[in-house]
């Protein structure tokens, strides 16, 4: 499914940290190379971070250090940790351009060791130690913005909470807590994420967020990925609801169909929508489209459901698949195995194959209703105040 997504105002607002801050994301892992994500928006007072040859290094294998503005940092990773660091050198007035700040940061077995000139500071890996490290660097030069977002050992287990003790940015930690509190999270956390790492093809969303640095992604990127996966799931449910509602209202007389139930569940989906989608110059908004459905439902429910079913089919089906669907009553491969059953004793709901008998259709329709109300009922009942952890 190829589309553009646009953020809309929701009750739950994920105000991603660093989203409006100029600077660089530094990702440190087991590899010798440091991965740098330069922020696209900068002013003339901000600097891109980059790797440069280590000054005075004349060995056959050239060593490199990180440079950002007038600071260089030589990282040494003895503990095999993974870390995400926000770095910027915000210099509005050049007091003395010849002054350089050369730091050496060693991730040791017991402590983080910072050397600057002839001074050395030792800092623990807990929250107090991380705060002291950042304050120490600020005292060296107030222009340096050095924030440890996340730091963890490579041998930590994957089955920990998203906002585990190795995330040191409070605003991100709050957002990770909110993700886990969403009713849909238990059902999306094991979805496979496509990451361009050929040696690890089956990376779950939970693992992707927990071990973001390992996969050379910053935490904010993984959160955005999680929201898009959730949004895609919500739109799939909306299409399944329309498909089965269309079949039911055409199978029996309209007055015998529980239209209020369809309206109630479609309202749950419209509130759960995270992004609206724009694909091939068509705007897909559950909030807008289902509002039309609710307002005009009594007048022509069959036509409205059919029209919206055809509209949303274009998100998931090609023209040929849409034509085949009307003949074979079978949805394409994208719906095979969707969703993974909540119950342990069910292998597959098999929603992609639509039965011919009304009783069997009704069973699947009721199951779709149950899944939607279970997964989407409280997605945006949670409020988040970005001022809580400032």
C-alpha positions as CSV (number, residue, x, y, z in Angstrom):
1,X,0.0,0.0,0.0
2,X,1.7,3.2,-1.2
3,X,0.4,6.4,0.2
4,X,1.2,9.7,1.8
5,X,0.1,10.3,5.4
6,X,-0.8,13.6,7.0
7,X,-0.8,14.3,10.7
8,X,-4.1,15.5,12.1
9,X,-5.1,16.9,15.5
10,X,-6.1,14.1,17.9
11,X,-6.9,13.8,21.6
12,X,-3.7,11.9,22.0
13,X,-0.8,14.0,20.7
14,X,2.6,12.4,20.2
15,X,4.8,15.5,20.4
16,X,8.0,13.8,19.4
17,X,11.1,15.0,21.2
18,X,13.6,16.7,19.0
19,X,11.0,17.2,16.3
20,X,11.5,20.9,16.3
21,X,15.1,21.0,17.6
22,X,18.1,21.6,15.4
23,X,20.8,19.1,15.9
24,X,22.1,15.6,15.2
25,X,21.3,12.1,16.3
26,X,24.4,10.0,17.1
27,X,23.9,6.2,17.1
28,X,26.7,4.1,18.7
29,X,26.8,0.3,18.5
30,X,29.1,-2.6,18.3
31,X,30.4,-1.7,14.9
32,X,33.4,0.6,14.8
33,X,31.5,3.1,12.7
34,X,29.2,5.7,14.3
35,X,25.9,6.2,12.5
36,X,24.9,9.9,12.2
37,X,21.5,11.3,11.4
38,X,21.8,15.0,10.6
39,X,18.7,17.0,11.1
40,X,17.3,18.5,7.9
41,X,16.4,21.9,9.3
42,X,19.3,24.0,10.5
43,X,20.2,27.6,11.0
44,X,23.6,29.2,10.3
45,X,24.3,28.8,14.0
46,X,24.0,24.9,13.9
47,X,26.5,22.4,12.7
48,X,26.2,19.0,11.1
49,X,28.1,16.3,12.9
50,X,30.6,14.3,10.9
51,X,33.5,11.9,11.3
52,X,37.0,13.3,10.7
53,X,40.5,11.8,10.9
54,X,41.8,11.9,14.5
55,X,44.2,14.8,14.9
56,X,47.8,13.7,15.2
57,X,47.0,10.1,14.2
58,X,49.7,8.7,11.8
59,X,49.1,5.0,12.1
60,X,48.4,2.9,9.0
61,X,44.7,2.5,10.0
62,X,43.3,6.0,10.2
63,X,41.2,6.5,13.4
64,X,38.4,8.9,13.3
65,X,36.6,11.2,15.8
66,X,33.2,12.9,15.8
67,X,33.2,16.6,15.0
68,X,30.4,19.0,15.5
69,X,31.2,22.7,15.4
70,X,34.2,23.5,17.6
71,X,34.1,20.2,19.5
72,X,35.5,16.8,18.7
73,X,34.6,13.6,20.6
74,X,36.6,10.5,20.6
75,X,34.2,7.6,21.5
76,X,35.6,4.3,22.8
77,X,33.2,1.5,23.3
78,X,34.8,-1.1,25.7
79,X,31.4,-2.3,27.1
80,X,29.8,-3.0,23.7
81,X,26.8,-0.8,24.5
82,X,24.2,0.8,22.2
83,X,23.5,4.5,22.7
84,X,21.5,7.2,21.1
85,X,22.8,10.7,21.7
86,X,21.5,14.1,20.6
87,X,24.3,16.4,19.8
88,X,24.5,20.0,18.7
89,X,26.9,22.9,19.0
90,X,24.8,26.0,19.2
91,X,27.1,29.0,18.7
92,X,25.5,32.4,18.0
93,X,28.6,34.4,18.9
94,X,32.1,33.2,17.9
95,X,34.1,34.5,20.9
96,X,37.4,32.8,19.9
97,X,37.2,30.6,16.8
98,X,40.7,29.1,17.6
99,X,39.5,27.4,20.8
100,X,38.6,23.8,20.2
101,X,37.0,21.4,22.7
102,X,38.5,17.9,22.5
103,X,36.6,15.3,24.5
104,X,37.2,11.5,24.9
105,X,34.3,9.4,26.1
106,X,34.9,5.8,27.0
107,X,32.0,3.4,27.7
108,X,33.9,1.3,30.3
109,X,32.8,-1.9,32.1
110,X,31.8,-0.1,35.2
111,X,31.5,3.6,34.4
112,X,31.4,6.1,31.6
113,X,34.8,7.9,31.6
114,X,35.0,11.5,30.2
115,X,38.4,13.1,29.6
116,X,38.9,16.7,28.7
117,X,42.4,18.2,28.8
118,X,44.0,16.8,32.0
119,X,40.7,16.3,33.8
120,X,38.7,13.1,34.1
121,X,35.2,12.4,35.2
122,X,33.6,9.0,36.0
123,X,29.9,8.5,35.6
124,X,27.6,5.6,36.4
125,X,25.2,4.1,33.8
126,X,22.1,4.9,35.9
127,X,19.9,8.0,35.6
128,X,21.9,10.0,38.1
129,X,25.1,9.2,36.4
130,X,23.8,10.1,33.0
131,X,22.4,13.5,34.3
132,X,25.8,14.3,35.8
133,X,27.6,13.4,32.6
134,X,25.4,15.8,30.6
135,X,25.8,18.6,33.2
136,X,29.6,18.1,33.2
137,X,29.8,18.5,29.4
138,X,27.6,21.6,29.6
139,X,30.0,23.1,32.1
140,X,32.9,22.5,29.7
141,X,31.1,24.6,27.1
142,X,27.6,26.0,27.4
143,X,27.2,25.9,23.6
144,X,27.4,22.1,23.6
145,X,24.0,20.3,23.6
146,X,24.7,16.7,24.6
147,X,21.7,14.6,25.5
148,X,21.7,10.9,26.2
149,X,18.4,9.7,24.8
150,X,18.9,6.0,25.3
151,X,21.8,3.7,26.4
152,X,21.7,0.0,26.9
153,X,24.0,-3.1,27.0
154,X,23.9,-5.4,24.0
155,X,23.1,-8.4,26.1
156,X,19.9,-7.0,27.6
157,X,16.8,-9.2,27.0
158,X,14.2,-8.2,24.4
159,X,11.1,-8.9,26.5
160,X,11.3,-5.7,28.6
161,X,8.9,-2.8,28.6
162,X,9.3,-0.1,25.9
163,X,10.0,2.6,28.5
164,X,12.6,0.5,30.3
165,X,15.2,1.9,32.6
166,X,17.7,2.5,29.8
167,X,15.7,5.3,28.2
168,X,16.8,8.5,29.9
169,X,14.7,11.1,28.1
170,X,11.6,11.7,30.1
171,X,9.4,12.9,27.3
172,X,10.2,9.9,25.2
173,X,9.7,7.6,28.1
174,X,6.2,9.1,28.6
175,X,5.4,8.5,24.9
176,X,6.7,4.9,25.2
177,X,4.4,4.4,28.2
178,X,1.4,5.7,26.2
179,X,2.1,3.4,23.3
180,X,2.0,0.4,25.7
181,X,-1.2,1.6,27.2
182,X,-3.1,1.7,23.9
183,X,-5.7,-1.1,23.5
184,X,-4.2,-2.0,20.1
185,X,-0.6,-2.4,21.3
186,X,-0.8,-6.1,22.5
187,X,-2.0,-7.0,19.0
188,X,0.5,-5.1,16.9
189,X,3.7,-5.5,18.9
190,X,4.5,-8.8,17.2
191,X,3.9,-7.5,13.6
192,X,7.0,-7.8,11.4
193,X,8.8,-4.6,10.5
194,X,10.6,-4.3,7.2
195,X,14.1,-3.2,8.1
196,X,17.0,-3.2,5.5
197,X,19.1,-5.7,7.5
198,X,19.3,-8.9,5.5
199,X,20.6,-11.0,8.3
200,X,17.5,-10.4,10.5
201,X,14.4,-10.5,8.3
202,X,11.8,-11.2,11.1
203,X,12.1,-8.2,13.4
204,X,9.0,-7.6,15.5
205,X,7.7,-4.0,16.2
206,X,8.4,-4.5,19.9
207,X,12.0,-5.6,19.2
208,X,12.4,-2.7,16.7
209,X,11.5,-0.1,19.3
210,X,13.4,-1.7,22.2
211,X,16.6,-2.2,20.1
212,X,16.3,0.8,17.8
213,X,20.0,1.7,18.0
214,X,21.0,-1.8,17.0
215,X,18.9,-1.3,13.8
216,X,20.5,2.2,13.2
217,X,17.2,4.0,13.9
218,X,16.5,6.7,16.5
219,X,13.6,6.2,19.0
220,X,11.4,8.8,17.3
221,X,11.6,7.0,14.0
222,X,10.5,3.7,15.6
223,X,7.5,5.5,17.3
224,X,6.4,7.0,14.0
225,X,6.7,3.5,12.4
226,X,4.6,2.0,15.2
227,X,1.8,4.6,14.7
228,X,1.8,3.9,10.9
229,X,1.5,0.2,11.5
230,X,-1.4,0.8,13.9
231,X,-3.1,3.2,11.5
232,X,-2.8,0.6,8.7
233,X,-4.4,-2.0,10.9
234,X,-7.3,0.4,11.7
235,X,-7.9,1.1,8.0
236,X,-7.9,-2.7,7.3
237,X,-10.5,-3.2,9.9
238,X,-12.6,-0.4,8.4
239,X,-12.5,-2.1,5.0
240,X,-13.4,-5.5,6.4
241,X,-16.3,-3.9,8.3
242,X,-17.6,-2.3,5.1
243,X,-17.2,-5.5,3.1
244,X,-19.1,-7.7,5.5
245,X,-21.7,-5.0,6.2
246,X,-22.3,-4.7,2.4
247,X,-22.9,-8.4,2.1
248,X,-25.2,-8.6,5.1
249,X,-27.4,-5.6,4.1
250,X,-27.8,-7.2,0.7
251,X,-28.5,-10.6,2.1
252,X,-31.5,-9.7,4.3
253,X,-34.0,-6.8,4.5
254,X,-32.5,-3.6,5.8
255,X,-34.9,-3.4,8.7
256,X,-33.6,-6.7,9.9
257,X,-30.0,-5.5,10.1
258,X,-28.6,-3.9,13.2
259,X,-27.7,-0.6,11.6
260,X,-27.0,1.0,15.0
261,X,-24.3,-1.5,15.7
262,X,-22.6,-0.8,12.4
263,X,-22.8,3.0,13.2
264,X,-21.4,2.4,16.7
265,X,-18.4,0.3,15.5
266,X,-17.6,2.7,12.6
267,X,-17.6,5.5,15.1
268,X,-15.0,3.6,17.2
269,X,-12.8,3.3,14.1
270,X,-13.2,6.9,13.2
271,X,-12.1,7.9,16.7
272,X,-9.2,5.5,16.5
273,X,-7.8,6.8,13.2
274,X,-4.3,8.2,13.7
275,X,-3.6,9.7,10.3
276,X,-5.8,10.4,7.3
277,X,-4.4,8.9,4.1
278,X,-4.0,10.5,0.7
279,X,-3.5,8.0,-2.2
280,X,-3.7,8.8,-5.9
281,X,-5.3,12.2,-5.1
282,X,-8.0,10.5,-3.1
283,X,-8.3,11.4,0.6
284,X,-9.3,8.7,3.0
285,X,-10.5,9.9,6.4
286,X,-12.5,7.6,8.6
287,X,-13.6,10.6,10.6
288,X,-15.0,12.4,7.6
289,X,-16.3,9.5,5.6
290,X,-18.0,7.7,8.5
291,X,-19.6,11.0,9.6
292,X,-21.3,11.1,6.2
293,X,-22.3,7.5,6.7
294,X,-23.8,8.2,10.1
295,X,-25.7,11.3,8.9
296,X,-27.3,9.7,5.8
297,X,-27.5,6.1,7.1
298,X,-31.3,6.0,7.4
299,X,-31.9,7.3,3.9
300,X,-29.8,4.8,1.9
301,X,-27.6,2.5,4.0
302,X,-27.1,0.0,1.2
303,X,-25.8,2.5,-1.3
304,X,-23.6,4.3,1.2
305,X,-22.0,1.2,2.5
306,X,-21.4,0.0,-1.1
307,X,-19.9,3.3,-2.2
308,X,-17.5,3.5,0.7
309,X,-16.5,-0.1,0.3
310,X,-15.5,0.6,-3.3
311,X,-13.7,3.7,-2.3
312,X,-11.6,2.0,0.4
313,X,-11.0,-1.1,-1.7
314,X,-8.6,1.2,-3.7
315,X,-6.4,1.4,-0.7
316,X,-5.8,-2.4,-0.7
317,X,-6.9,-3.8,-4.0
318,X,-5.9,-3.2,-7.6
319,X,-8.6,-2.7,-10.2
320,X,-8.2,-6.3,-11.3
321,X,-8.5,-7.5,-7.7
322,X,-11.6,-5.4,-7.1
323,X,-13.2,-7.0,-10.2
324,X,-12.2,-10.5,-9.1
325,X,-13.5,-9.8,-5.6
326,X,-17.0,-9.1,-6.8
327,X,-17.0,-12.4,-8.6
328,X,-15.1,-14.8,-6.3
329,X,-15.9,-13.2,-2.9
330,X,-12.3,-13.6,-2.0
331,X,-10.0,-10.8,-0.7
332,X,-6.4,-10.5,-2.0
333,X,-3.2,-11.8,-0.3
334,X,-2.8,-8.6,1.8
335,X,-5.7,-9.9,4.0
336,X,-4.6,-13.5,4.3
337,X,-4.1,-14.3,8.0
338,X,-5.2,-10.9,9.1
339,X,-5.5,-10.4,11.9
340,X,-3.6,-12.9,14.0
341,X,-6.3,-14.6,16.1
342,X,-6.6,-13.4,19.7
343,X,-7.6,-16.9,20.8
344,X,-5.0,-19.6,21.1
345,X,-7.3,-22.3,19.8
346,X,-8.0,-20.6,16.4
347,X,-5.5,-20.9,13.6
348,X,-7.0,-18.2,11.3
349,X,-10.2,-16.2,11.1
350,X,-10.0,-16.6,7.3
351,X,-11.8,-13.3,6.7
352,X,-10.3,-13.1,3.2
353,X,-12.6,-16.0,2.1
354,X,-16.2,-14.7,2.4
355,X,-18.8,-17.6,3.0
356,X,-21.9,-18.1,0.8
357,X,-24.2,-18.9,3.7
358,X,-25.7,-16.1,5.7
359,X,-25.2,-17.8,9.1
360,X,-21.4,-18.2,8.4
361,X,-21.2,-14.6,7.1
362,X,-22.9,-13.3,10.3
363,X,-20.4,-15.3,12.5
364,X,-17.5,-13.6,10.7
365,X,-19.2,-10.2,10.8
366,X,-19.7,-10.5,14.6
367,X,-16.1,-11.6,15.0
368,X,-14.9,-8.4,13.2
369,X,-17.1,-6.3,15.5
370,X,-15.6,-8.0,18.5
371,X,-12.0,-7.5,17.3
372,X,-12.6,-3.8,16.6
373,X,-14.2,-3.1,19.9
374,X,-11.4,-5.0,21.7
375,X,-8.4,-3.4,19.9
376,X,-9.7,0.2,19.2
377,X,-11.9,1.0,22.1
378,X,-9.6,3.2,24.1
379,X,-6.8,4.3,21.7
380,X,-7.5,8.0,22.1
381,X,-9.1,8.0,25.6
382,X,-5.5,8.6,26.8
383,X,-4.4,12.2,27.0
384,X,-0.7,13.3,27.0
385,X,0.5,16.6,28.3
386,X,4.0,17.3,27.0
387,X,4.6,19.7,29.9
388,X,4.4,16.8,32.4
389,X,8.1,16.0,32.1
390,X,9.7,19.3,31.2
